[in-house]
């Protein structure tokens, strides 16, 4: 049951991330299960067992979130196509790590990083990500460092 709740939470996070920064609102998760997502979380290998995506109806706000039994890693951005999107002051790009009830985030107020989109079509989104997330909720402490992130998801 714990893994199922992690997946529900992951989809909720994807929706929230996709709606950040304006736009016409999320269209909802694409119930995506195809495509890998991996990273190093605090230096340790992490691979998603489940991946979800969400996009605005105008196709400019996107979110990708992956989850396994240890953690959920997700990010959202507003874009016009492939490119590198910074996370930091003045940016609508967000990222997070969730473990249990604790969440660490990188956004316009805290943390830093980048999301690089190498492919974005009506059927596929792929790229890389790296970020440092700071404590946000649920008693989170310290920072979480996500490096070597890769994803290649088909809708």
Secondary structure by P-SEA (a helix, b strand, c coil): caaaaaaaaaaaaaaaaaacccccccccccccccbbbbbbcccbbbbbcbbbbbbcccccbbbbbbbccccccccccccccbbbbbcccccccccccccccbbbbbccccccbbbbbcccccccccccccccccccccccccbbbbcbbbbbbcc
